[in-house]
Amino acid sequence: MDIDPTVSTIREESDEAEAVNILKVLPVDCIAKVLSLTTPADACRSSLVSTSFKLVAESNAVWDCFVPPESDYLFNNSSSSSSSSSLPISSKKELFLYLCHHPLLIHDGKLSLSLEKKSGKKCYMLSPKDLIIVWIDTPAYWRWTSLPHTRFPEVAELIKVCWLEIRGRINTCMLSPATLYAAYLVFKTTTGSYGFESQPIEVEVGLVGGEIHKQTVYLDAYGGRRLRYQIVPRRIGVFNRPLRRILGFQAPQPQPKENEELNGLKYPKERVDGWLEIELGEFFYRSVKDNGELEMSVLEINGGGWKGGLIVQGIEIRPKP
């Protein structure tokens, strides 16, 4: 027996209305607790259920669970009537959104903390001051400099070395659980950069005293661009070919996606902030049972050749898409 579509629609609408009515009688604290166990994206979507639900979904009780305790002073200062702070923060939700776009400097300014907007998971960047860089205190090899559009007051500029060794560590208890993280070296090259052309760099990621994942990458950004936009010689004389082929040019190849290799070689990618980054490796943090120190390394200690013209902003650890 066929069911009238109109009747089916009426039943569905009735069920939805009944569900909304049930939610209306739930205690506010109960709803807030449930929403705090979801994600920021889910909390935003739930505000569309009803006006009363929206009030709970946007409450500090819910969003307090999505912001790290390190940022509480920002909210307290902004909420204080005696504060001279000009930050546009009047709720924990606004604080969350602020941290998604404005990394917070912690640990005496040596570490930056931000949040991934969709999931609310923590992202960090270790400044050069928080890294172990061999020869960093030798002015002939490295120097500290200040640049615009950086997260930290000073960045490290490589003058020249034949032994490149950069290491960083972070305690895994600071990471968001049940999350696959990736570590990236964030850097720039100067106009006079040299020594990195076709020079393999060994990178490592892993827990101290545990399994270490190694791979080889290249810091020569121009090498990657040359592979993306190759000029391939063609024979001339076949007039029915497209003009670009007659002239000997190959059409530009599209930019690779995240972690995509070029001819099997891994090269840096340009970030939206204008800096370059190269992935060092991945680490899946399950829970507090995995607590330890996560170490990330960038090494070129076997070639022996001199290299210079590298500016290091830091090592970033963020959830992998």
Residue frames as qw, qx, qy, qz and C-alpha x, y, z in Angstrom:
[[0.000, 0.887, 0.461, 0.000, 0.00, 0.00, 0.00],
 [0.423, 0.449, -0.011, 0.787, 1.44, 3.34, -1.08],
 [0.330, -0.612, -0.419, 0.583, 1.92, 6.06, 1.55],
 [0.209, 0.923, 0.254, 0.200, 0.73, 9.53, 0.71],
 [0.561, 0.269, -0.184, 0.761, 3.86, 11.80, 0.46],
 [0.194, -0.663, 0.001, -0.723, 1.92, 14.58, 2.11],
 [0.806, -0.552, -0.117, -0.179, 1.19, 12.43, 5.13],
 [0.855, -0.032, -0.175, 0.488, 4.85, 11.38, 5.33],
 [0.295, 0.489, -0.110, 0.814, 5.98, 15.01, 5.27],
 [0.477, -0.675, -0.042, -0.561, 3.51, 15.96, 8.00],
 [0.904, -0.386, -0.159, 0.091, 4.81, 13.12, 10.19],
 [0.698, 0.172, -0.164, 0.675, 8.41, 14.21, 9.69],
 [0.007, 0.593, -0.067, 0.803, 7.58, 17.80, 10.58],
 [0.701, -0.607, -0.110, -0.357, 5.69, 16.58, 13.64],
 [0.900, -0.191, -0.192, 0.343, 8.69, 14.48, 14.76],
 [0.465, 0.351, -0.143, 0.800, 11.04, 17.45, 14.33],
 [0.292, -0.653, -0.006, -0.699, 8.72, 19.71, 16.30],
 [0.849, -0.494, -0.160, -0.101, 8.49, 17.12, 19.07],
 [0.796, 0.026, -0.204, 0.570, 12.32, 16.86, 19.19],
 [0.171, 0.506, -0.101, 0.839, 12.61, 20.65, 19.48],
 [0.569, -0.637, -0.087, -0.512, 10.02, 20.67, 22.29],
 [0.903, -0.309, -0.216, 0.205, 11.99, 18.02, 24.16],
 [0.585, 0.234, -0.174, 0.757, 15.14, 20.14, 23.84],
 [0.145, -0.662, -0.027, -0.735, 13.25, 23.11, 25.26],
 [0.735, -0.614, -0.067, -0.278, 12.56, 21.31, 28.52],
 [0.839, 0.013, -0.297, 0.455, 16.15, 20.15, 29.00],
 [0.439, -0.815, -0.059, 0.373, 18.10, 22.08, 31.65],
 [0.335, 0.918, -0.212, -0.002, 20.39, 24.75, 30.20],
 [0.338, -0.678, 0.651, 0.034, 23.41, 23.25, 31.96],
 [0.775, 0.060, 0.628, 0.043, 22.67, 19.90, 30.34],
 [0.650, 0.736, 0.175, 0.068, 22.52, 21.36, 26.84],
 [0.057, 0.920, -0.387, 0.015, 25.71, 23.36, 27.45],
 [0.570, -0.455, 0.682, 0.055, 27.52, 20.23, 28.62],
 [0.794, 0.333, 0.500, 0.091, 26.46, 18.29, 25.53],
 [0.485, 0.870, 0.008, 0.088, 27.55, 21.07, 23.16],
 [0.194, -0.850, 0.488, 0.025, 30.88, 21.47, 24.91],
 [0.685, -0.222, 0.683, 0.123, 31.64, 17.85, 24.03],
 [0.722, 0.607, 0.318, 0.096, 31.21, 18.52, 20.30],
 [0.567, 0.067, 0.196, 0.797, 33.29, 20.80, 18.06],
 [0.006, 0.428, 0.082, -0.900, 33.15, 24.56, 17.43],
 [0.216, 0.020, -0.618, -0.756, 31.57, 23.89, 14.04],
 [0.300, -0.402, -0.860, -0.092, 28.86, 21.73, 15.63],
 [0.160, -0.515, -0.512, 0.668, 28.17, 24.35, 18.28],
 [0.111, 0.282, -0.201, -0.932, 27.66, 26.99, 15.58],
 [0.299, -0.137, -0.763, -0.557, 25.30, 24.74, 13.63],
 [0.260, -0.434, -0.834, 0.220, 23.27, 23.92, 16.74],
 [0.005, -0.338, -0.271, 0.901, 22.50, 27.61, 17.23],
 [0.292, 0.011, -0.493, -0.819, 20.12, 27.32, 14.27],
 [0.185, -0.298, -0.936, 0.035, 17.81, 24.94, 16.14],
 [0.230, -0.817, -0.513, -0.127, 15.95, 27.61, 18.08],
 [0.007, 0.837, -0.142, 0.529, 16.37, 30.98, 19.77],
 [0.696, -0.657, 0.229, -0.177, 16.80, 29.41, 23.20],
 [0.943, -0.006, 0.136, 0.304, 19.29, 26.91, 21.81],
 [0.499, 0.683, -0.061, 0.531, 21.27, 29.73, 20.22],
 [0.311, -0.851, 0.220, -0.362, 21.64, 31.46, 23.58],
 [0.850, -0.427, 0.306, 0.050, 23.17, 28.31, 25.04],
 [0.867, 0.311, 0.153, 0.359, 25.30, 27.51, 21.97],
 [0.375, 0.714, -0.105, 0.582, 26.94, 30.94, 22.13],
 [0.570, -0.810, 0.017, -0.141, 27.39, 31.00, 25.90],
 [0.050, 0.747, -0.631, 0.203, 30.73, 31.17, 27.67],
 [0.740, -0.282, 0.562, -0.240, 29.93, 27.84, 29.34],
 [0.908, 0.361, 0.211, 0.027, 30.18, 26.13, 25.94],
 [0.572, 0.758, -0.186, 0.252, 33.05, 28.07, 24.36],
 [0.366, -0.780, 0.483, -0.152, 35.18, 27.98, 27.49],
 [0.862, -0.138, 0.484, 0.063, 35.82, 24.33, 26.59],
 [0.764, 0.565, 0.188, 0.250, 37.14, 25.31, 23.15],
 [0.214, 0.883, -0.268, 0.320, 39.72, 27.90, 24.22],
 [0.728, 0.054, -0.516, 0.448, 43.01, 27.01, 25.95],
 [0.509, -0.769, -0.302, 0.242, 43.56, 28.20, 29.53],
 [0.551, -0.139, 0.083, 0.819, 46.68, 30.08, 28.38],
 [0.094, 0.411, 0.365, 0.830, 44.38, 32.62, 26.73],
 [0.308, -0.707, -0.626, 0.117, 42.20, 33.36, 29.77],
 [0.318, -0.501, -0.152, 0.791, 44.08, 36.56, 30.58],
 [0.063, 0.121, 0.461, 0.877, 43.09, 38.00, 27.19],
 [0.303, -0.581, -0.657, -0.373, 39.43, 37.52, 28.00],
 [0.460, -0.638, -0.464, 0.408, 39.79, 38.76, 31.57],
 [0.292, -0.297, 0.054, 0.908, 41.64, 41.91, 30.49],
 [0.062, -0.235, -0.533, -0.810, 39.18, 42.65, 27.69],
 [0.379, -0.606, -0.668, -0.205, 36.18, 42.11, 29.98],
 [0.424, -0.475, -0.408, 0.654, 37.56, 44.33, 32.72],
 [0.118, 0.937, 0.313, 0.097, 36.10, 47.85, 32.77],
 [0.321, -0.878, 0.213, 0.285, 39.46, 49.19, 33.99],
 [0.726, -0.057, 0.488, 0.481, 41.43, 47.52, 31.21],
 [0.154, 0.723, -0.229, -0.633, 43.01, 49.62, 28.49],
 [0.399, -0.031, 0.838, 0.372, 43.05, 46.64, 26.13],
 [0.431, 0.408, -0.165, -0.788, 41.57, 47.34, 22.71],
 [0.007, -0.037, 0.966, 0.256, 41.00, 43.69, 21.81],
 [0.564, -0.072, -0.209, -0.796, 37.45, 43.15, 20.43],
 [0.426, -0.062, -0.900, 0.059, 36.68, 40.31, 22.85],
 [0.451, -0.308, 0.252, -0.799, 33.50, 40.26, 24.91],
 [0.916, -0.107, 0.158, -0.353, 32.80, 36.52, 25.00],
 [0.599, -0.353, 0.695, 0.181, 34.63, 33.20, 24.92],
 [0.726, 0.499, 0.454, 0.133, 33.35, 32.63, 21.38],
 [0.307, 0.944, -0.104, 0.060, 34.95, 35.89, 20.25],
 [0.382, -0.713, 0.582, 0.090, 38.14, 34.84, 22.03],
 [0.770, 0.057, 0.615, 0.159, 38.09, 31.54, 20.11],
 [0.603, 0.740, 0.254, 0.158, 37.68, 33.34, 16.78],
 [0.023, -0.953, 0.302, 0.024, 40.44, 35.78, 17.72],
 [0.539, -0.511, 0.654, 0.144, 42.88, 32.92, 18.40],
 [0.795, 0.363, 0.470, 0.129, 42.07, 31.36, 15.02],
 [0.515, 0.786, 0.114, 0.322, 43.54, 34.40, 13.26],
 [0.005, 0.860, -0.349, 0.372, 45.91, 35.92, 15.84],
 [0.798, -0.016, -0.529, 0.287, 48.50, 33.50, 17.29],
 [0.503, -0.843, 0.057, -0.185, 49.16, 34.05, 20.99],
 [0.457, 0.533, -0.599, 0.386, 52.76, 34.25, 22.22],
 [0.804, -0.571, 0.009, -0.168, 53.38, 32.11, 25.31],
 [0.898, -0.201, 0.008, 0.392, 56.41, 30.75, 27.19],
 [0.348, -0.667, 0.139, 0.644, 58.16, 34.12, 27.33],
 [0.416, 0.758, -0.151, -0.479, 57.41, 34.77, 23.67],
 [0.130, -0.439, 0.835, 0.304, 59.27, 31.68, 22.45],
 [0.151, 0.223, 0.951, 0.153, 56.17, 29.74, 21.42],
 [0.383, 0.050, -0.122, -0.914, 53.01, 30.76, 19.55],
 [0.224, 0.259, 0.919, -0.196, 49.60, 29.17, 20.08],
 [0.417, 0.134, -0.228, -0.869, 46.64, 29.36, 17.71],
 [0.569, 0.165, 0.733, -0.333, 43.50, 27.32, 17.03],
 [0.034, 0.097, 0.801, 0.590, 42.21, 25.55, 13.94],
 [0.389, -0.009, 0.052, -0.920, 38.85, 27.17, 13.25],
 [0.686, -0.062, -0.521, -0.504, 36.87, 24.11, 12.19],
 [0.757, -0.177, -0.622, 0.096, 37.97, 21.69, 14.90],
 [0.439, -0.853, 0.106, -0.261, 39.34, 23.98, 17.61],
 [0.926, -0.147, -0.069, 0.341, 42.51, 21.87, 17.80],
 [0.341, -0.858, 0.172, 0.344, 45.73, 23.52, 18.97],
 [0.736, 0.568, -0.025, 0.367, 48.46, 24.70, 16.61],
 [0.534, -0.753, 0.116, 0.366, 51.95, 25.75, 17.72],
 [0.643, 0.671, -0.171, 0.327, 55.05, 27.34, 16.28],
 [0.733, -0.498, -0.022, 0.463, 58.42, 27.08, 18.01],
 [0.188, 0.969, -0.150, -0.050, 60.44, 30.26, 17.55],
 [0.681, 0.498, -0.423, 0.330, 64.17, 30.10, 16.69],
 [0.164, -0.610, 0.530, -0.566, 64.82, 31.09, 20.33],
 [0.795, -0.228, 0.399, -0.396, 63.11, 27.85, 21.34],
 [0.930, 0.342, -0.137, -0.006, 65.06, 25.71, 18.85],
 [0.662, -0.514, 0.404, 0.367, 68.48, 24.11, 19.17],
 [0.642, 0.764, -0.044, 0.057, 70.48, 25.52, 16.25],
 [0.818, -0.226, 0.101, 0.519, 74.13, 24.48, 16.05],
 [0.469, 0.093, 0.128, 0.869, 76.48, 27.51, 15.80],
 [0.040, -0.848, -0.461, -0.260, 73.61, 29.95, 16.52],
 [0.414, -0.868, -0.056, 0.267, 75.85, 31.89, 18.95],
 [0.567, -0.214, 0.364, 0.707, 78.63, 32.34, 16.39],
 [0.273, 0.763, 0.111, -0.575, 78.04, 35.65, 14.53],
 [0.028, 0.458, -0.678, -0.574, 80.09, 34.48, 11.56],
 [0.023, 0.106, 0.965, 0.237, 77.59, 31.68, 10.96],
 [0.131, -0.668, -0.716, -0.155, 74.19, 32.91, 12.20],
 [0.059, 0.068, -0.223, 0.971, 72.67, 36.22, 13.22],
 [0.066, 0.598, 0.731, -0.323, 69.44, 37.42, 14.81],
 [0.020, 0.073, 0.304, 0.950, 67.34, 39.80, 12.75],
 [0.317, 0.462, 0.581, -0.591, 63.87, 41.36, 12.78],
 [0.017, 0.118, 0.689, 0.714, 61.49, 41.15, 9.83],
 [0.499, 0.046, 0.118, -0.857, 57.93, 42.36, 9.23],
 [0.824, 0.055, -0.245, -0.507, 55.04, 39.88, 9.15],
 [0.492, 0.159, -0.830, 0.208, 56.61, 37.37, 11.53],
 [0.666, -0.585, -0.429, -0.174, 55.17, 35.91, 14.71],
 [0.735, -0.483, -0.185, 0.439, 58.28, 36.59, 16.77],
 [0.091, -0.953, 0.097, 0.272, 60.37, 39.70, 17.47],
 [0.019, -0.689, 0.658, 0.303, 63.49, 38.03, 16.04],
 [0.962, 0.248, 0.052, -0.097, 64.20, 35.31, 13.49],
 [0.624, -0.481, 0.495, 0.366, 67.44, 33.45, 12.74],
 [0.608, 0.753, -0.171, -0.185, 69.36, 34.18, 9.53],
 [0.892, -0.124, 0.281, 0.332, 71.95, 31.72, 8.29],
 [0.073, 0.858, -0.366, -0.354, 75.13, 33.47, 7.11],
 [0.639, 0.456, -0.607, -0.127, 77.15, 30.38, 6.24],
 [0.644, -0.412, 0.614, -0.196, 77.71, 26.89, 7.66],
 [0.426, 0.316, -0.799, -0.284, 78.89, 23.55, 6.41],
 [0.191, -0.174, -0.935, 0.243, 77.02, 21.77, 9.22],
 [0.417, -0.285, -0.128, -0.853, 73.29, 22.54, 9.31],
 [0.350, -0.242, -0.885, 0.188, 71.50, 21.17, 12.35],
 [0.352, -0.279, 0.095, -0.888, 68.16, 22.48, 13.69],
 [0.340, -0.243, -0.905, 0.084, 66.19, 20.65, 16.37],
 [0.371, -0.335, 0.120, -0.858, 62.98, 21.46, 18.23],
 [0.248, -0.187, -0.932, 0.185, 61.01, 19.75, 20.98],
 [0.453, -0.307, 0.022, -0.837, 57.50, 20.10, 22.38],
 [0.237, -0.023, 0.888, -0.394, 55.75, 18.14, 25.11],
 [0.187, -0.232, -0.812, -0.502, 52.91, 16.11, 23.60],
 [0.110, -0.535, -0.744, 0.385, 50.61, 16.91, 26.54],
 [0.069, 0.462, 0.037, -0.883, 50.22, 20.36, 24.96],
 [0.162, 0.039, -0.705, -0.689, 48.70, 18.85, 21.80],
 [0.698, 0.011, 0.089, -0.711, 45.05, 18.05, 21.12],
 [0.482, -0.142, 0.863, -0.060, 44.29, 14.34, 21.64],
 [0.631, 0.399, 0.665, 0.017, 43.16, 11.99, 18.86],
 [0.342, 0.896, -0.035, -0.282, 44.81, 14.23, 16.28],
 [0.819, 0.199, 0.219, 0.491, 47.20, 13.62, 13.40],
 [0.115, -0.918, 0.102, 0.366, 49.77, 16.40, 13.48],
 [0.774, 0.433, 0.072, 0.456, 52.39, 17.42, 10.94],
 [0.431, -0.712, 0.058, 0.551, 55.52, 19.47, 11.60],
 [0.569, 0.735, 0.185, 0.319, 56.79, 22.09, 9.14],
 [0.494, -0.305, 0.027, 0.814, 59.96, 24.15, 8.90],
 [0.225, 0.919, 0.324, 0.008, 58.86, 27.73, 8.13],
 [0.536, -0.404, 0.238, 0.702, 61.56, 29.74, 6.39],
 [0.460, 0.872, 0.030, -0.164, 62.60, 32.13, 3.64],
 [0.776, 0.023, 0.201, 0.598, 65.62, 32.32, 1.37],
 [0.086, -0.786, 0.071, 0.608, 67.58, 35.49, 0.74],
 [0.587, 0.763, -0.142, -0.229, 68.56, 36.80, -2.68],
 [0.247, 0.682, -0.688, 0.017, 72.07, 35.44, -2.20],
 [0.843, -0.243, 0.411, -0.246, 71.02, 32.02, -0.96],
 [0.523, 0.543, -0.642, -0.137, 73.42, 29.27, -1.96],
 [0.026, -0.349, 0.908, -0.229, 74.40, 25.68, -1.24],
 [0.572, 0.127, 0.650, -0.485, 70.89, 24.23, -1.23],
 [0.631, 0.450, -0.337, -0.534, 70.61, 23.53, -4.96],
 [0.832, 0.166, -0.506, -0.154, 69.99, 19.79, -5.37],
 [0.138, 0.362, -0.777, 0.496, 71.26, 19.28, -1.81],
 [0.627, -0.408, -0.626, -0.220, 69.19, 16.64, 0.04],
 [0.208, -0.461, 0.471, -0.723, 68.20, 17.54, 3.61],
 [0.426, -0.195, -0.880, 0.077, 67.39, 14.84, 6.15],
 [0.400, -0.397, 0.153, -0.812, 64.37, 15.57, 8.36],
 [0.356, -0.111, -0.908, 0.192, 63.10, 13.58, 11.34],
 [0.502, -0.398, 0.083, -0.763, 60.00, 13.52, 13.55],
 [0.726, -0.181, -0.663, -0.026, 59.34, 11.23, 16.51],
 [0.637, -0.752, -0.016, -0.171, 59.16, 10.81, 20.26],
 [0.062, 0.712, -0.653, 0.251, 62.43, 11.09, 22.14],
 [0.334, -0.292, 0.865, -0.235, 63.51, 7.55, 22.93],
 [0.715, 0.321, 0.546, -0.296, 60.90, 6.13, 20.56],
 [0.649, 0.344, 0.556, 0.388, 60.46, 5.46, 16.88],
 [0.029, -0.634, 0.159, 0.756, 61.84, 8.18, 14.58],
 [0.666, 0.592, 0.447, 0.076, 60.45, 8.75, 11.08],
 [0.297, -0.522, 0.356, 0.716, 63.02, 9.99, 8.58],
 [0.630, 0.644, 0.413, 0.135, 62.74, 11.32, 5.06],
 [0.455, -0.146, 0.255, 0.841, 64.68, 13.43, 2.58],
 [0.246, 0.883, 0.382, -0.114, 63.49, 16.86, 1.37],
 [0.510, 0.267, 0.150, 0.804, 64.92, 19.86, -0.48],
 [0.148, -0.723, -0.335, 0.585, 64.95, 23.48, 0.72],
 [0.169, -0.163, 0.427, 0.873, 65.66, 24.88, -2.74],
 [0.427, 0.572, 0.480, -0.509, 62.34, 26.54, -3.59],
 [0.359, 0.646, -0.341, -0.581, 63.53, 27.51, -7.06],
 [0.031, -0.209, 0.951, 0.224, 64.35, 23.89, -7.82],
 [0.316, 0.402, 0.819, -0.261, 60.71, 23.02, -7.22],
 [0.381, 0.719, 0.122, -0.568, 59.56, 25.87, -9.44],
 [0.150, 0.508, -0.687, -0.498, 61.88, 24.75, -12.22],
 [0.132, 0.066, 0.986, 0.077, 60.27, 21.31, -12.08],
 [0.333, 0.579, 0.614, -0.421, 56.78, 22.82, -12.14],
 [0.432, 0.840, 0.047, -0.325, 57.49, 25.04, -15.14],
 [0.622, -0.232, 0.573, 0.481, 59.86, 23.09, -17.32],
 [0.453, 0.699, -0.245, -0.497, 60.82, 24.23, -20.82],
 [0.754, -0.031, 0.641, 0.142, 61.03, 21.15, -23.00],
 [0.042, 0.436, -0.551, -0.711, 62.69, 21.40, -26.45],
 [0.705, 0.431, 0.523, -0.211, 60.40, 20.51, -29.37],
 [0.449, 0.074, 0.597, 0.661, 61.06, 20.01, -33.04],
 [0.255, 0.593, 0.078, -0.760, 60.04, 22.93, -35.25],
 [0.097, 0.223, -0.713, -0.658, 58.38, 22.51, -38.60],
 [0.057, -0.398, -0.909, -0.111, 55.10, 20.77, -37.92],
 [0.085, -0.180, -0.045, -0.979, 52.71, 23.68, -38.55],
 [0.561, -0.432, -0.488, -0.510, 49.53, 21.98, -37.43],
 [0.541, -0.296, -0.635, 0.466, 50.75, 21.85, -33.81],
 [0.247, -0.922, -0.290, 0.064, 49.65, 24.45, -31.24],
 [0.289, 0.867, -0.203, 0.353, 51.84, 27.58, -31.26],
 [0.482, -0.755, 0.411, -0.167, 53.33, 26.94, -27.81],
 [0.900, -0.112, 0.391, 0.156, 54.58, 23.55, -28.99],
 [0.682, 0.649, 0.064, 0.332, 56.04, 25.00, -32.21],
 [0.039, 0.886, -0.289, 0.360, 57.99, 27.56, -30.17],
 [0.573, 0.240, -0.698, 0.356, 59.31, 24.84, -27.91],
 [0.219, -0.322, 0.513, -0.765, 57.42, 25.64, -24.71],
 [0.339, -0.307, -0.889, 0.003, 55.45, 23.34, -22.50],
 [0.380, -0.690, -0.239, -0.568, 52.35, 24.67, -20.78],
 [0.114, -0.462, 0.616, -0.627, 52.87, 25.52, -17.08],
 [0.488, -0.214, -0.846, 0.021, 52.03, 22.66, -14.77],
 [0.487, -0.733, -0.200, -0.431, 49.58, 23.23, -11.90],
 [0.128, -0.590, 0.615, -0.507, 50.89, 23.80, -8.38],
 [0.471, -0.059, -0.877, 0.066, 51.07, 20.57, -6.37],
 [0.614, -0.643, -0.232, -0.395, 48.67, 19.93, -3.54],
 [0.485, -0.712, 0.433, -0.266, 49.67, 19.45, 0.09],
 [0.635, -0.396, 0.662, 0.044, 52.57, 16.97, 0.41],
 [0.855, 0.498, 0.138, -0.032, 52.51, 16.20, -3.32],
 [0.602, -0.431, 0.429, 0.517, 55.92, 15.29, -4.68],
 [0.486, 0.790, -0.199, -0.317, 57.55, 16.58, -7.87],
 [0.681, 0.481, -0.552, 0.008, 59.23, 13.75, -9.73],
 [0.843, -0.232, -0.448, 0.189, 59.49, 11.95, -6.41],
 [0.433, 0.107, -0.346, 0.825, 61.26, 14.89, -4.73],
 [0.268, -0.802, -0.519, 0.125, 59.78, 16.99, -1.92],
 [0.322, 0.307, -0.002, 0.895, 60.17, 20.76, -2.24],
 [0.015, -0.318, -0.491, 0.811, 58.89, 23.72, -0.19],
 [0.062, 0.682, 0.646, 0.337, 55.48, 25.27, -0.71],
 [0.055, 0.276, -0.107, 0.953, 54.63, 28.94, -0.40],
 [0.112, -0.487, -0.763, 0.409, 52.29, 29.81, 2.46],
 [0.060, 0.842, 0.468, 0.262, 49.54, 32.41, 2.42],
 [0.347, -0.894, -0.031, 0.281, 51.72, 34.65, 4.61],
 [0.409, 0.864, -0.294, -0.003, 54.48, 34.68, 1.97],
 [0.341, -0.600, 0.723, -0.023, 56.86, 32.37, 3.83],
 [0.629, 0.262, -0.690, -0.245, 57.91, 28.90, 2.65],
 [0.673, -0.375, 0.527, -0.359, 57.30, 25.63, 4.44],
 [0.536, 0.282, -0.777, -0.169, 58.46, 22.06, 4.06],
 [0.856, -0.383, -0.022, -0.347, 56.85, 19.16, 5.88],
 [0.025, -0.585, 0.785, -0.203, 59.20, 17.34, 8.24],
 [0.264, -0.032, -0.964, 0.009, 56.88, 14.46, 9.11],
 [0.589, -0.448, -0.311, -0.596, 53.73, 13.33, 10.91],
 [0.117, 0.090, -0.844, 0.515, 52.82, 12.32, 14.45],
 [0.530, -0.471, -0.513, -0.483, 49.50, 10.94, 15.71],
 [0.045, -0.236, 0.644, -0.726, 48.79, 11.94, 19.30],
 [0.427, -0.358, -0.801, -0.219, 46.22, 9.58, 20.80],
 [0.550, -0.766, -0.252, -0.220, 45.92, 10.55, 24.46],
 [0.303, -0.839, 0.401, -0.210, 47.86, 11.28, 27.64],
 [0.931, -0.186, 0.297, 0.101, 49.14, 7.69, 27.46],
 [0.758, 0.471, 0.091, 0.443, 51.40, 8.88, 24.61],
 [0.166, -0.983, 0.078, 0.013, 52.88, 11.71, 26.65],
 [0.784, -0.165, 0.188, 0.568, 56.53, 12.47, 25.98],
 [0.042, -0.723, 0.199, 0.661, 58.69, 14.91, 24.06],
 [0.738, 0.580, 0.326, 0.110, 58.14, 15.18, 20.33],
 [0.361, -0.586, 0.355, 0.632, 61.39, 16.04, 18.54],
 [0.655, 0.726, 0.209, 0.021, 61.70, 17.49, 15.03],
 [0.528, -0.513, 0.376, 0.563, 65.03, 17.78, 13.23],
 [0.607, 0.794, -0.014, -0.037, 66.46, 19.36, 10.07],
 [0.648, -0.526, 0.433, 0.341, 69.92, 18.04, 9.21],
 [0.741, 0.648, -0.124, 0.128, 72.53, 18.49, 6.49],
 [0.479, -0.768, 0.424, 0.042, 75.73, 17.26, 8.08],
 [0.841, -0.042, 0.480, 0.245, 77.15, 14.84, 5.51],
 [0.618, 0.739, 0.165, 0.210, 77.62, 16.91, 2.36],
 [0.645, -0.348, 0.023, 0.679, 80.27, 19.19, 3.85],
 [0.321, 0.470, 0.312, 0.761, 79.50, 22.02, 1.43],
 [0.069, -0.233, -0.322, 0.915, 79.02, 25.60, 2.57],
 [0.052, -0.607, -0.690, -0.392, 75.50, 26.97, 2.47],
 [0.118, -0.286, -0.351, 0.883, 73.85, 30.23, 3.46],
 [0.232, -0.056, -0.303, -0.923, 70.96, 32.63, 2.89],
 [0.416, -0.413, -0.792, -0.168, 68.28, 30.85, 4.93],
 [0.226, -0.318, 0.316, -0.865, 65.96, 32.73, 7.32],
 [0.354, -0.256, -0.898, 0.054, 64.21, 30.52, 9.88],
 [0.407, -0.471, 0.004, -0.782, 60.97, 31.74, 11.46],
 [0.507, -0.306, 0.650, -0.476, 60.37, 28.49, 13.33],
 [0.152, -0.029, -0.970, -0.186, 58.91, 24.98, 13.30],
 [0.564, -0.088, 0.060, -0.819, 55.12, 24.78, 13.14],
 [0.012, 0.090, 0.993, -0.079, 53.07, 21.86, 14.47],
 [0.496, 0.138, 0.076, -0.854, 49.46, 21.81, 13.28],
 [0.706, 0.187, 0.642, -0.232, 46.70, 19.27, 12.57],
 [0.108, -0.181, 0.743, 0.635, 47.06, 17.67, 9.17],
 [0.593, 0.207, -0.086, -0.774, 44.08, 17.96, 6.80]]
